[in-house]
Amino acid sequence: MFSPVTIIAIASRAPKTSEPVRLLATSELPLFRDHLMRLDGESRRNRFNGAVSDDWVLAYAARSVHDGTVILAYFEDGVVRGAAELHQADLTNAEPEVAFSVEACMRRKGVGSLLFTQLIAKARSMGYKRLRVTTGAQNDAMRALAGKFGAKLSFRHGESTGLIDLGAKPARTARKVASEPEDGAQDVAKAIATHSRAAWRAWFDAAGTGKH
């Protein structure tokens, strides 16, 4: 349904950008790989719903380059510190599946909310109606974040799974998310407010209720 991504160049660092979250260019896929490799043990287990080896992570990053995965990255000083992935629907899963990873140095700063908001806007622009979320039983932060965006999770076989209805209004507005920065993360909170306004504008335009 979607053309696979192909690496056309190799880059070790992304250029500095005023946009904290944006789509990764094909030349920046190595930055995604490096981000995943920097995840600490707990973050890696949470991201992949269990313990996986370095070789497995490297193979996963390479596979993501070729299967049409959409990757939104959070940049800090030109380095990817968080990522949101949109894995396309296939014969096994009727809905696309989303996944998130944030490095320990960026936790409790609103990065997850910012990535989630932008990924939902991207999924809507691609015409998707629902998104699937799967997370491990111990990943309380991810379950809370998914719930905030309307996912109704159920527990089965050691995992929590659920769907996000993209036609429904999020449980918390961007303004409220931005008004509750944690650990002095004022800059990230401002970024959330700016990008979330754009996401809401896209939502209203798609629904035909935007002001002109």
N, C-alpha and C positions, 0 to 999 in steps of 0.2 A: 504493500500500500504506500510505503514511503521509501524514497531512495536512501540507501545506506550512506553513512558518512565515510569519507576517505581522507586519510592524512595526505596533505600535499606539501607539507614542510614540517620541520622539527624546530621547536622553540623550547628553551629551558626556562624562560621567564616571560610573563606577559608584560606588555607596556603598562605603565601606570595610567590609571583611568579615573575620571571623576564619577563614573558609574559603578557603584559598589556591586551590583548584580547585573550580569548580562549573559547572553548565550556564549558558550565557548566556540571560538573559531576552530576549524579543523586543524590548523597549525598549533593550537594550544592544548590538544588532547594530552600530551605528555604532562601538562600541569595537573590535569585531573588524576592521572596515575600517581604523580608524586603526592598529591593531597591524600589520596586513599592510603598510601604507604606511610604517611605521617600519623595516621589515626592511632591513638593509644589502644591497648588491649581491650578495654571495656567498650570504647567507641567502635572498634572493629567488630566485636561480637554483636553489638547492637545494630550496626549497619547491615551485617550479613546474616543476622539471626543465628549466630553460632560462631565457633572458633574456626578460622580458616588460615592457611599458610600464606607466606609472602608470595610464593609462586602462584597460588590460587588468585590472590588479589591482582597480580600483574596480568594474569590471563583474563580476568574479568574486565580489567580496564581496556585491554586490547580488543576484547570481544565487543565492548560497548562502542568502539569506533566503527564497527562494521554492521551493527544490527539496527541502525536508525535511531538509537537512543538520543533524546534531546537532553542536553546538559546545561543547566543554568549554574553559574559559578559566582560565589561571593569572593571578591578580590580585596586584599589589603596589601598595599605597597607592591602591587604587581604579582602577588602570590595568591593562589587559590586556597582559601581557608575553610570554605564550605561549598557544598554542591547539592543541587536538587536534580534528580534524574526522572525523566518521563520515558518509560519503556512502552513501546507501541503495543497495541492490541494484536493478538495473534490467534491461531486456531485453538490454543489452550485457554487463553484469557480473553473474554469478550470486551473487557475494559482495559485501558492502559494502566500500568502500575507505576506508582511513584515511590521514590526512595530518597532519603536525605542523609547527609553526613556533615558534621561540623567539628572542627578540631577543638581540642580542649581549651586552647588559648582564647577561643571566641565564644565559649558557652556563656549562657545567661546574659547575653547582650542583644537579644532580639533577632539574631541572624536567622534562626530557624523560621520565625514568623515571616521575615522578609522573603526568604527563599520560597516558602509555601505560597505566599500571596502572588509572587511573580510566576510561579509554576502553574497555578490555577489560571491566571490570565493567559498564559501561553497555551494551555490545554484548550481553553475556550476559543481562542483564535484559530485553533486547528480543527474546531468543530466537534470536539468531544463533549459528551453530556455527563459522563460519570468517570471517576477515577478510583482505582483500587489501591488500598493501603494494606501492607502486610508488615508486621513488626513482631519482634520477639516478646516473650512473656515478661521479661525483666526490663524492657525499654519503656519505663514510665514516662520519660520526657516526650518520646515520640507519640505515645498513646494520648497524652494530654494535648499535644499540638494538633494531632489529627482530629481529636474531639472538638477542639476550638474551631476548626474549620468545617464541622458538621459531619464528620465520619462517625458512623455507628458501628463500633467494633464488637466482634464476637470472638471468643477464645476457643481454639480447636487445634489439637495435635501440637501443643506447645507454642502456638503462634496466635496473635491477634490479627484478624483480618476485617476489613470493612470497606464501604463505598462512600465516596463523597459526591453528592449531587451538585453538579456545577450550575444548575438552575436555581438552587436555593441560596438565600442570603446567608453569608457567614455568620457564625454565632457572635463574634465580636467584631466591631468596626475597626478600621485602620486607625482611626483617631484614638480609640481606647488602647490599642496595642502600642501606639507611639507614645502615649501619655504614661506608660508604665515601664520606663527603662530600668534595667537592673545593672548593678555594679558600675554605675556612672557611665553608662553607654549612651550619652546624649547624641553623639554623632550618628550612631547606628539608628537610634530612634528617629532622628530627622530623616534619614534615608528611607526608613520604613514608611513614614508619613508621605514623603514625596512619591515613592514608587507605588504605594497603595492607592493614592489618589488617581494615578494613571490607570491602575488595575480596575478601580471602581468605574472610572469613566468608560473604559472599554466594555465593562459589564453592562452599564446602562445603555450604551450605544447598541450593543448586540441585542438587548431586550427591546429596543425601539423607544426607550423612555428618556434618552439623553436630551439635554437642553441645547438648543442651537441658537 
